[in-house]
Amino acid sequence: MVALRGKEIDSFLARPDAGRPIILLYGPDAGLVRERADALIASAVDDPNDPFSLVKLDGDELSAEPSRLVDEAMTVPLFGGRRAIRVRAGSRSFAGGIDTLAEMNVRDCRIVIEAGELRPESPLRKACEKAKTAVAIGCYPDTERDLGKLMEDELRIANLRIAQDARAALMSFLGGDRQASRNELRKLTLYAHGKGEVTLDDVMAVVADASELKLDPIVDGAFAGRPDIVETEFAKAMIAGTYPGVIISAAQRQAAWLHKSALAIADGQPASAVLDGGYPRLHFSRKPAVETALRNFSVAKLAAVIEQLATAALDTRKQSTLAAAIAQRTLMAIAANAKRRG
C-alpha cells in the first residue's frame, strides 16, 4: 500500500519520485488539494500553459473511456520534453484506467488526479494505493501546527513579525481550506507591508472583517434562541464554502465575550456600559441580539456552553467528514438551551 502520511508527504512533494508518476490527491480540504496539484504540475512541465505539455481531463468523461488516460500518458510529444496530465475526478469511476496504466512503463509524464473525500473502499483510492507506480495523498484541514507554519512562512516572505495577541486572533480565523487561509495571510501581509510587525488592529481590520460579518447572523441567532435563523444562515454558509470549524471558532469567541460581560453585569456594571465598551466594539445592529443573549444565559450556563463548544471544535477536527453536522447540531442545541430559563 502506497498511502503517504505526515512527513512522507512533504518529502514526496519536495522531490516527487519519478518511479511513481501517478499521484492521487484527495480529501475535504479542496484548497490544499489544488495547491498541491499546482505544485506537482509546475515541477512536472516547463510551461503549464502549453497545451502540448499539460493535458486536462474530466474524470466523469474518462469513466466512459478509461483507456483514454492510458493513451494520453503513453503519447510521445512531437517536439520532446516532459508532459503532465491533470484529472479532476467526479462521481464516476475510471479506476480501470489506473489499473492498466500502473502496469505500464510511463516515462516523462506525471498524472495528477484531484478528488474530494474518498472512502477507503473507493475504487479510485484503492487502485492508487495498491499500485506500485502510484501514491495516494490525503488532504485534510490544517492542524494548529500546520497553520502556525503557514503563517510563519508567509510572514517571513513579507519580512514581517506578528504580535502575540494578533497571532492568537489570526489563528482562530484560519483553517478548513489551505488556499483560503493562504489568501487571507497574503492579504494581511500586503496590508501591513512596511510596518515591521502585524498588530491585532491589522488582523481585526483585514481578516476579521472578511469572515466575521458573514458568521454573525449564525452566532447571534444561536445565542438569541433562534434555531430558524441558525438553520437558514448555516445552510448559506455551507453553500458559500465556509469551513464549519470557523463557525464554531466564532461561536467560541462570542461565548467567551458573553461570559465576560455577564460577569461584569453581575458585579454591578450597567449592561449599556458593558455593550458599549470592550474590543472589538459591538456593531449597533447586533446589540438587540446580544442583549437577548445576555438575558437568556447566566454565567453558569455560558461556562457550560464554552465547554460544549470546545468539545465541538475538537470533534470537527477529528471527524472532518462530519464537521458540518457536528457544528450545526451544537449551534442548534445552544439555540434550544437559550429558550430554557434557569
TANORBEL-V703940 format. One line per field, one symbol per residue. phi: phi as a letter, one per 30 degrees, with the letter a starting at -180 (. if undefined). psi: psi as a letter, one per 40 degrees, with the letter a starting at -180 (. if undefined). burial: # if it has 16 or more other ideal C-beta (glycine too) atoms within 10 Angstrom, else .. A space follows every 10 residues. Layout:
phi=???
psi=???
burial=???
This chain:
phi=.cbdbhdedd ddddbedddb dcbccbkddd ddeddddedd dddcbdbddd ddcbccbcdd ddedbedddd eddcdcedci jdbbbcccdc ccdbeedded ddcccdbhbc ccccbddbde deeddddddd ddcbbbbdbc eddddddddd ddddddedhb cbdddddddd edccjjbedd dddddddddd dceidjbdcd eddddcdded cdedcedddd ddddicddde dddddddddd iddedddddd dddddddddd dddddddjdd edddddcibd dddedceedd ddddddcded dddddddddd ddddddddbd dceddddddd dddddddddd dj
psi=hghiibdddd ddddghhdeg ehhhhiiegd dddddddddd ddedidheeh eedhhhihdd ddddgdeddd dddehhhdea iiiihhhhib eihfdddddd ddeighhfhh hhhhiahhid ehddddddde heeiihhigi iiiddddddd dddddddefi ihiddddddd deeiidhddd dddddddddd deheddhhid dddddddddd ddddeddddd ddeefgdddd ddddddddde ehhddddddd dddddddddd ddddddeeii dddddeaihi ihideedddd ddddddhidd dddddddddd ddddddddgd eedddddddd ddddddddeh i.
burial=.###....#. .##..#...# ########## #######..# #..##..... ..###.#.#. .##..#..## .##....... ..#######. ..#######. ##...#..## #####.##.. .#.######. #.######## ##...##..# #..##..#.# .##..##.## .#######.# ##.##..##. .#.....#.# .###.###.. ##.####### #######.## ..##..#... .######### #####.###. ##.##..... ...##..... .#...#..## .###.##... ##..##.##. .##.###..# ..##.###.# ##.##.##.. ..
